[in-house]
């Protein structure tokens, strides 16, 4: 389900103020291909949104660096940040490898809680990782989408549309649109 406004999962990064953020953070977890990410990016850009792709990370320090240096500035500038694997992927991977879920959640607590998290569940995902992601999905209210269905892209687009068209969306969306997209629509 969509969340508003952005906040840290549990522990804020020192010196980071979220009050000026006008963008949206959309996280895709589970069976997400780079092709799906590119199709979503292209669709959002055609809709007139500025988009930043946040790639999957293998550790918390890389994640923190990119969160602070790239994603938060992009969100402040009104971008939609589309995360291909987010903090929850790092947690699920750790749980699948035998680490304690509560400890991992505490470690990754500095991450932003996304406006929308879609868990793309697939039979191809290794069982321990899939179980960990399902548990996180249930605990945190992720939208669970069957990634093995042919209409998966349409389902993701519908969910994203709902997340970016929240109550104050008319003002927020105008702020998120790129100037060239506005001119194109008027022309």
N, C-alpha and C positions, 0 to 999 in steps of 0.2 A: 504494500500500500504506500502511496506517496506520503512523504513527511514534509513539514515546513515549520519553521525555517531551519537552515543547516545548523548543526551543533556537533560537538565532538562526541564520540561514542561514550567515553567516560572521563577522560583526562585531557584538558586542553593543552595545545602546544604553547610554551611560554611566549608571551608577546604577540600572539596572533589574535586579532580582533575580527570576528565574523560579521559584525553589524553592517558592513558595507557590501556584503555579498549579494549580488543580484542574479547570478547564474544558477544553474541546476546541476546537481551531481547525480548521474545515473550509473549504477553499477550492474554489470552483467556477470553472474557467477555460474560456474559449472561448464557445460559443453558449449563454449562460445568459440566460434571460428573467427579468424581474422577477416574472412570474407563477409560474415554477418556484420562485424564491426564497421567495415568499409561501406557496406550497403546502408547501414543506419546513419553513418556520417554523411554520406551523399544525400540521403533523404532529408536529414535535418538541414543541411546546407541549402538544398533546393527550397525548403520551407522558409529560408531566410535567417537561420540561426548560425552563429559562430560556434564552431565545435572544436574541442580539444580532446584528443584520444589519450587516455591514461592506460599505458600498457601494464600487463601483469609483472609483478616483481617477485624475486626469489627470496628476499629477506626484508626485515622491518626497517633497516637503516636506509636502503634504497627507496623504500616506500615513503619514509618520513622526508627524505631529501626532496623527492619529486612532489610530495604533497605541499611542502612549504615553498619550494622554489617555482613550481610550475602550475599545479592545479588550483591552489588558493588564489594566486594572482589571476588566473584565467577566470575563476568564478567571480572575483571582484570586477573583472572587465565585462561580465555578463555572458560569458560563454556557457555552453552546455558541455560539461566534462563527462565524456563517455568512457567509463572504466571497464576495460577488458580484464576481468579478474580484479578483485579489490582486496581489502584487508581480510574479508571473510575467506577468501581463497587461501591466504597464508595460514589462517587459523585452522581451516579444514585440512590442509596438507600436514600441519603439525599434529593434529589429532590422529590423522590416518597413520602417522609415523610413531604414534605412541605417547605424544606429549599431552599434558593436562590442558583440557579445553579452557578451564577458568583462568589458568595462568596465561595462556595465549591471548585470551580476551583482554586481560589486564595489560599485557604487553602492547597489544594493538589498540588500546583504548584512546590513543591520541588521534586516531583516524576520524575523519568526519563521518557522521551518519548520513548516508546518501538520501536524496529526496525520493529515490526509487531504487529498489534492488530486485532484479529479476533473476531467479535461480532457474537456469535451463537444465532440467533434469534429463539425463539420458541413460539408457541401458549400457552404453559404452564406457561410462565413468566407473573407475575402479570402486568396488563396493565400500571399502572403509572410507574413502574420500566422499562418495555419494551419501553415505550415512551421516557423516559429519556435516556436510552441507545441508542435508535435510533437517538435521537437528537445529542448525543455525537459522534455517528458513522458518521453522516453526516458532523458535524463540523470539526472532526479530521481525516477524511479519513480512517476509519476502513474498513476492508474487512468484509462485512456482509455475513454470511453463514446461510442457513436455517437448523437449528438444528433438524428439524422434518424429514428431508430426510434420507434415509438409507445410503447414501454415504457421510455423514458428515465427518467421519474420513479421507476419501480419499481427500476431499476438504481441510481439515486443513493441511494434510501432504503436499499437493501440494503448499499451501501458504507458509508453513514453508520452504520447499525446495527452493522456490524463494527467501525468505528472507536470507537464509544462503548461497546462491550461488550468492551473489552480485559481481560486477566487480572485486574487489581484492580478491575474494573468494579463489583462489588457495593458496595464502599465508596465509590468515586468517584461512581457513579450516585446513591446516596442523598444525597451532598453536593451534587450538581448539581440534584436535584429541587427544585422550588419547594415551600414548605410547603403551599400550597393544593392542589397536585397530590397530595401525600401524603394529605391529609385526604380528598380526593375519592375516591381509590382505596380507602381504608379504609371509606368510608361506604356 
